[in-house]
């Protein structure tokens, strides 16, 4: 009985995690579509031009 309750709890937690991540992904997709930039470009403060990434040798 305890095993069944534990299994049901784990299934419910995995479902909640999946549901939360799906909503977060949809929100991120809408934000990107609205702003026209990626979250990585926002994080590093660069625009997404065709210049590429420069690496110091």
N, C-alpha and C positions, 0 to 999 in steps of 0.2 A: 504494500500500500504506500509506504513511504517512497519507494522507488518510482511508483507511478506519479505521485505528486511532484517529485523532483524532475522527472522527465517532462511533465506538463509545464512546469515552471521554466525549464530550459527552452522548450519550444516557444513559449510565450515571449521570453527575453530575446531570442534570435529573431522572431517575427517583429518585435518592437524595434530592434536595431536595424533590420532591413527596411522597415517602414520609414524610420527617421532618416536613414541615409538616402533613400529614394527622394524624399522631400527636399533634403539639402541639395542633392544633385539638380533637381528641377529648379530650385531657387538660383543656384550658381549659373545654370544655363540661361535663365532669364536675365540675370545681371550681366552676363557676357554679351548677350544679344543686344541689350540696351546700351551698354557702354562701348562695345566694339573692341575691347581689349581682353586679354587673358588675365587670369588671376596671378600668374607668374610675372607677367610684365608689370602689373600693379605692385607686386611685392618688391621687385627690384627697382622700381621707378623708371622703367624704360618703356618707350613705345615699341610697337611691333613693326618696325621698318624692315626693309629687305637687306639691312647691313650685315646681319649675322652677329656672331659673338666673337669678341676679341679676347685672346688669351695671351698673357705675358709669357715670354719664353724664359 
